Amino acid sequence: MKDLSMHILDIAENSVKAGSDRVEVELVYTDRMLEMTICDNGCGMDEHILERVTDPYATSRTSRKVGLGLPFLKMNAEQTGGTVEIWSAPGEGTSVKAVFDTGHIDCVPEGDLSSTLALLMTGHPAINFVIRLKREKDVFEISSDEINEVLDGVPISHPKVGIFVRNMIIEEIKHIKSNEL
């Protein structure tokens, strides 16, 4: 994966396929670090699968024999001195946390986070996507459910809603990042 937004998209889409009706994406910015956490309430994984989930040749898919999303995430985080932690339990969901040293020369770029997050929210109207951006005490949080309440019958999947959500996230990312230490 060439950027962090693609990692988020990959993991969140796996959450959708796992039957989640709520997916949380949290980005926490600190000095030179970015902590990215994606949690869902999908079907989860048993211990056997969880032990092998970062092995590229271990996948639950039947359409191909490799699964590269989490192995690439782990490689990209670790090459910056960061880490990846994965928690999962059958019937409870999965949580993936990756930490990146964004000042490290080998850190992949963030990519188009705002478009990716807006696409997830508007592209899956039946799922409550919660987006949380943090830096110190500064927190921005928005959810699909909140947006749907405000829209009062306008579908969240409407293209103008997607543009609005993307632009709102762009501004919030700028705000969070403007508070750099």
C-alpha positions as CSV (number, residue, x, y, z in Angstrom):
1,M,0.0,0.0,0.0
2,K,1.4,3.3,-1.0
3,D,-0.2,5.5,1.7
4,L,-2.0,5.3,5.1
5,S,-5.4,6.2,3.6
6,M,-5.3,3.0,1.5
7,H,-4.5,1.0,4.7
8,I,-7.6,2.5,6.4
9,L,-9.7,1.7,3.4
10,D,-8.5,-1.9,3.2
11,I,-9.1,-2.5,6.9
12,A,-12.5,-0.7,7.0
13,E,-13.7,-2.7,3.9
14,N,-12.7,-5.9,5.7
15,S,-14.8,-4.7,8.6
16,V,-17.7,-4.2,6.3
17,K,-17.2,-7.8,4.9
18,A,-17.1,-9.1,8.4
19,G,-20.7,-7.9,9.0
20,S,-20.0,-4.9,11.1
21,D,-22.7,-2.3,11.7
22,R,-20.3,0.1,13.4
23,V,-16.7,0.9,12.4
24,E,-14.6,3.4,14.3
25,V,-11.5,5.0,12.7
26,E,-9.4,7.0,15.1
27,L,-6.3,9.0,14.2
28,V,-4.2,10.4,17.1
29,Y,-1.4,12.8,16.2
30,T,1.4,13.4,18.7
31,D,4.8,14.9,18.3
32,R,6.2,12.8,15.4
33,M,3.8,9.9,15.8
34,L,0.5,9.0,14.2
35,E,-1.6,6.3,16.0
36,M,-4.2,4.8,13.7
37,T,-6.9,2.6,15.1
38,I,-9.7,0.9,13.3
39,C,-12.3,-1.1,15.4
40,D,-15.4,-3.0,14.4
41,N,-18.1,-5.1,15.8
42,G,-18.0,-7.7,13.1
43,C,-17.6,-11.5,13.2
44,G,-14.1,-11.3,14.6
45,M,-11.3,-14.0,14.3
46,D,-10.5,-17.0,16.4
47,E,-7.0,-17.4,17.9
48,H,-5.7,-19.6,15.1
49,I,-6.4,-17.0,12.5
50,L,-5.3,-14.1,14.7
51,E,-1.9,-15.8,15.2
52,R,-1.3,-15.9,11.4
53,V,-3.1,-12.7,10.3
54,T,0.1,-10.8,9.5
55,D,1.5,-13.8,7.4
56,P,1.0,-12.9,3.7
57,Y,0.2,-16.5,2.9
58,A,-2.5,-16.8,5.5
59,T,-5.9,-15.6,4.3
60,S,-9.5,-16.6,4.9
61,R,-10.4,-15.7,1.3
62,T,-11.1,-18.4,-1.2
63,S,-10.6,-16.2,-4.3
64,R,-6.8,-16.0,-3.7
65,K,-4.1,-17.6,-1.7
66,V,-2.5,-14.4,-0.2
67,G,-3.7,-11.6,2.0
68,L,-1.4,-8.6,1.9
69,G,-3.2,-5.8,3.7
70,L,-2.2,-6.5,7.3
71,P,1.3,-7.7,6.4
72,F,2.0,-4.5,4.4
73,L,0.5,-2.4,7.3
74,K,2.9,-4.2,9.8
75,M,5.9,-3.7,7.4
76,N,5.1,0.0,6.9
77,A,4.7,0.7,10.6
78,E,7.7,-1.3,11.7
79,Q,10.0,0.3,9.1
80,T,9.4,3.6,10.8
81,G,10.1,2.1,14.3
82,G,6.3,1.8,14.9
83,T,4.2,-1.1,15.8
84,V,1.0,-3.0,14.9
85,E,-1.4,-4.6,17.5
86,I,-4.4,-6.7,16.5
87,W,-7.1,-7.8,18.9
88,S,-10.0,-9.9,17.8
89,A,-12.5,-12.4,19.2
90,P,-15.2,-14.4,17.5
91,G,-18.6,-12.6,17.7
92,E,-17.0,-9.5,19.2
93,G,-15.1,-7.8,16.4
94,T,-11.6,-6.7,15.6
95,S,-9.4,-3.8,16.5
96,V,-6.2,-2.9,14.5
97,K,-3.9,-0.3,15.9
98,A,-0.8,0.9,14.0
99,V,1.7,3.5,15.1
100,F,3.9,5.3,12.7
101,D,6.8,7.7,13.2
102,T,5.7,10.3,10.6
103,G,9.1,12.0,10.7
104,H,10.9,8.8,9.7
105,I,12.3,8.8,6.1
106,D,10.6,5.5,5.4
107,C,7.1,6.5,6.6
108,V,4.5,6.2,3.8
109,P,2.5,9.4,3.1
110,E,-0.9,9.9,4.6
111,G,-2.6,10.0,1.2
112,D,-6.1,11.5,0.8
113,L,-7.5,10.8,4.2
114,S,-10.4,13.1,3.9
115,S,-11.7,11.5,0.7
116,T,-11.2,8.0,2.0
117,L,-13.0,8.7,5.3
118,A,-15.9,10.5,3.5
119,L,-16.1,7.6,1.0
120,L,-16.4,5.1,3.8
121,M,-19.1,7.1,5.5
122,T,-21.2,7.8,2.4
123,G,-20.5,4.6,0.6
124,H,-21.9,2.4,3.3
125,P,-25.1,4.1,4.4
126,A,-26.3,1.1,6.6
127,I,-23.1,1.2,8.7
128,N,-22.3,3.8,11.4
129,F,-18.8,5.0,10.7
130,V,-17.3,7.0,13.5
131,I,-14.4,9.2,12.6
132,R,-12.2,10.6,15.4
133,L,-9.3,12.9,15.0
134,K,-7.2,13.8,18.1
135,R,-4.2,15.9,19.1
136,E,-3.6,16.4,22.8
137,K,-6.9,17.8,24.1
138,D,-8.2,18.8,20.7
139,V,-10.8,16.2,19.5
140,F,-13.0,16.1,16.5
141,E,-15.6,13.3,16.1
142,I,-18.3,12.7,13.6
143,S,-20.5,9.7,12.9
144,S,-22.7,8.6,10.1
145,D,-25.6,8.4,12.5
146,E,-25.1,12.0,13.5
147,I,-25.0,13.1,9.9
148,N,-28.1,11.1,9.1
149,E,-30.0,12.8,11.9
150,V,-29.1,16.3,10.5
151,L,-29.9,15.3,6.9
152,D,-33.5,14.6,7.8
153,G,-34.3,12.2,5.0
154,V,-31.6,13.2,2.5
155,P,-29.6,10.0,1.9
156,I,-26.0,10.1,3.2
157,S,-25.0,8.5,-0.1
158,H,-26.0,11.7,-2.0
159,P,-22.9,13.1,-3.9
160,K,-23.3,16.5,-2.3
161,V,-23.3,15.0,1.1
162,G,-20.0,13.2,0.3
163,I,-18.4,16.5,-0.8
164,F,-19.6,18.2,2.3
165,V,-18.3,15.4,4.6
166,R,-14.9,15.4,2.8
167,N,-14.6,19.2,3.1
168,M,-15.5,19.1,6.8
169,I,-12.8,16.4,7.4
170,I,-10.2,18.4,5.3
171,E,-10.8,21.4,7.6
172,E,-10.6,19.3,10.8
173,I,-7.4,17.6,9.7
174,K,-5.9,21.0,8.9
175,H,-7.0,22.2,12.3
176,I,-5.6,19.2,14.2
177,K,-2.3,19.4,12.3
178,S,-2.0,23.1,12.8
179,N,-1.5,22.4,16.5
180,E,1.8,20.7,15.8
181,L,4.1,20.6,18.8
